[in-house]
Amino acid sequence: MIVITAPTGNIGRRLLPLLLESAPAHDEELRVIVRDPARLAAPVRERVDVVSGSHGDPAVVDRAFDGADAVFWLVPPDSSRTPDDAYRRFSLPAARALVAHGVGHVVGVSALGRGTPVAGRAGLVTASLAVDDLLGETGVAYRALANPSFFENLLEEADSIREHGCFTDVLDADRKAPLVAVADIAAVAAGLLLDRSWTGTGSVPVLGPRDLSPHDLARIMTERLGRPVRYERQAFDDLRTALVGQGLDKEFVDGIVDMKRAKDDGLDAGVTRTPETATPTTFEEWVTQTLRPAVLS
């Protein structure tokens, strides 16, 4: 029995089909925790055991982890709470339920940065790493998917790219860093969940095929979208002001800004890419398949 949290999110909705395809051959049953079961396609609901509710609720995880052998754990960001509340405190009921039900393996969505000089002041990433520590201390075999920023973050810039020919961030325009497609993260997670021969705790970096700078992204988008796209660097204070103006919790906003500042200071540069940590989807492919339809729609 594999339990999948956040099955309708960016990663979960790509992970679930992979597991549905492979589970019969591995003699696995699947269970999902979802707030709104109606968001699952009807054919999917017929093939999985559905537990309704939030996976931050003690009663929900207690019910969902009963009989489970493995769990895919993803903390949904909650900008109405402080980073500690949104990440570590949210995960406390799950940590207790893992022990109570003797779950053997957990794969968690986390971030790059552990062991770097800025890991302790990286805002939301620091909070995410605390979740890894919490779950690893339960005694389960635990693997943290150590991810960089996602290609999919640029979908939030689709309107700006369409209307103004630009996208914004706070990073140095020439700073190269790993980036990854969420589909590749889902594929790595599926492999770990289906082949549970691993033991102990550790991180699995998921680094994409190569490092790219904001200037690189602008050049590739220009080529693949057939229209000029430029990068505009935003000041950290302007980012903070904009996020607070959207009504986000102020401590959560500080967590976002601190994370961005740490990334600009090399947070994601602590792991060397190898054939084992590289993933296949290129930014060029992603722009053509995913961003282009969003921009041109």
Long-range contacts (C-beta under 8 A, 24 or more apart in sequence): 1-28, 1-29, 1-30, 1-31, 1-67, 1-68, 1-69, 1-70, 2-28, 2-29, 2-30, 2-31, 2-68, 2-69, 2-70, 2-71, 2-72, 2-193, 2-194, 3-31, 3-32, 3-33, 3-64, 3-65, 3-68, 3-70, 3-71, 3-72, 4-30, 4-31, 4-32, 4-33, 4-71, 4-72, 5-32, 5-33, 5-55, 5-71, 5-72, 5-73, 5-74, 6-33, 6-34, 6-55, 6-74, 6-76, 7-32, 7-33, 7-34, 7-40, 8-34, 8-36, 8-39, 8-40, 9-74, 9-76, 10-150, 10-152, 10-182, 11-74, 11-109, 11-182, 11-185, 11-186, 11-189, 12-72, 12-74, 12-186, 14-182, 14-183, 14-186, 15-72, 15-186, 15-189, 15-190, 16-44, 16-48, 18-186, 18-187, 18-190, 19-190, 19-193, 19-194, 20-44, 20-47, 20-48, 22-190, 22-194, 23-194, 26-194, 28-194, 31-64, 31-68, 33-60, 33-61, 33-64, 55-94, 56-90, 56-91, 56-93, 56-94, 57-93, 58-93, 58-96, 58-97, 61-93, 61-94, 61-97, 62-93, 62-97, 62-100, 62-101, 64-97, 65-94, 65-97, 65-98, 65-100, 65-101, 65-103, 66-101, 67-101, 68-101, 68-103, 69-103, 69-104, 69-105, 69-196, 70-103, 70-104, 70-105, 70-106, 70-107, 70-193, 70-196, 71-98, 71-103, 71-105, 71-106, 71-107, 72-106, 72-107, 72-108, 72-189, 72-193, 73-106, 73-107, 73-108, 73-109, 73-131, 73-135, 74-108, 74-109, 75-109, 75-128, 75-131, 77-124, 78-252, 79-248, 79-249, 79-252, 79-253, 80-248, 80-249, 80-252, 81-249, 81-252, 82-249, 82-251, 82-252, 82-255, 83-123, 83-124, 83-126, 83-127, 83-251, 83-252, 83-255, 84-127, 84-130, 86-127, 86-252, 87-124, 87-127, 87-128, 87-130, 87-131, 88-127, 88-130, 88-131, 88-134, 91-131, 91-134, 91-135, 92-134, 94-135, 95-134, 95-135, 95-137, 95-138, 98-135, 98-138, 98-140, 99-138, 99-139, 103-140, 104-140, 104-141, 104-196, 105-140, 105-141, 105-142, 105-143, 105-192, 105-193, 105-196, 105-198, 106-135, 106-140, 106-141, 106-142, 106-143, 107-142, 107-143, 107-145, 107-189, 107-192, 107-193, 108-132, 108-135, 108-142, 108-143, 108-144, 108-145, 109-145, 109-147, 109-185, 109-189, 110-144, 110-145, 110-146, 110-147, 110-203, 111-146, 111-147, 111-148, 112-146, 112-147, 112-148, 112-178, 112-205, 112-267, 112-268, 112-270, 112-271, 113-146, 113-262, 113-267, 113-268, 113-270, 114-146, 114-203, 114-270, 115-270, 116-266, 116-267, 116-269, 116-270, 118-262, 118-265, 118-266, 118-267, 119-262, 119-267, 121-258, 121-262, 122-258, 122-259, 122-262, 122-263, 122-267, 123-254, 123-255, 123-256, 123-257, 123-258, 123-259, 123-260, 123-261, 123-262, 124-252, 124-255, 124-256, 124-258, 124-259, 125-259, 125-262, 125-267, 126-255, 126-258, 126-259, 127-255, 132-203, 136-201, 141-196, 141-198, 141-199, 141-200, 141-201, 142-200, 142-201, 142-202, 143-192, 143-198, 143-201, 143-202, 143-203, 143-204, 144-202, 144-203, 144-204, 145-185, 145-188, 145-189, 145-203, 145-204, 145-206, 146-203, 146-204, 146-205, 146-206, 146-271, 147-180, 147-185, 147-206, 148-177, 148-178, 148-179, 148-180, 148-206, 148-207, 148-208, 148-268, 149-177, 149-179, 149-180, 149-263, 149-268, 150-179, 150-180, 150-181, 150-182, 150-185, 151-179, 151-180, 151-181, 151-182, 151-208, 151-281, 151-283, 151-286, 151-290, 151-291, 152-181, 152-182, 152-290, 154-217, 154-291, 155-290, 155-291, 155-294, 158-291, 158-294, 158-295, 161-221, 161-225, 161-229, 161-291, 161-295, 162-295, 162-296, 165-227, 165-228, 165-229, 165-230, 166-229, 166-230, 166-231, 166-232, 167-217, 167-218, 167-221, 167-229, 167-231, 167-232, 168-231, 168-232, 168-233, 168-234, 169-214, 169-231, 169-233, 169-234, 169-260, 170-233, 170-234, 170-235, 170-236, 170-239, 170-257, 170-260, 170-261, 170-264, 171-214, 171-233, 171-260, 171-263, 171-264, 172-213, 172-214, 172-233, 172-264, 173-213, 173-214, 173-215, 173-231, 173-233, 174-213, 174-214, 174-215, 175-213, 175-214, 175-264, 176-211, 176-212, 176-213, 176-216, 177-211, 177-212, 177-213, 177-263, 177-268, 177-269, 178-207, 178-208, 178-210, 178-211, 178-268, 178-271, 178-273, 179-208, 179-211, 179-212, 179-283, 180-206, 180-207, 180-208, 180-279, 180-281, 181-208, 181-279, 181-281, 181-286, 183-281, 184-208, 184-279, 184-280, 184-281, 185-279, 187-279, 188-279, 204-277, 205-271, 205-277, 206-277, 206-279, 207-271, 207-273, 207-277, 207-278, 207-279, 208-278, 208-279, 208-281, 208-283, 209-278, 209-279, 209-280, 209-281, 209-282, 210-273, 210-282, 211-273, 212-283, 216-283, 217-283, 220-283, 220-284, 220-287, 221-287, 221-291, 223-284, 224-284, 224-287, 224-288, 224-291, 224-292, 225-287, 225-291, 225-292, 225-295, 225-296, 236-260, 236-261
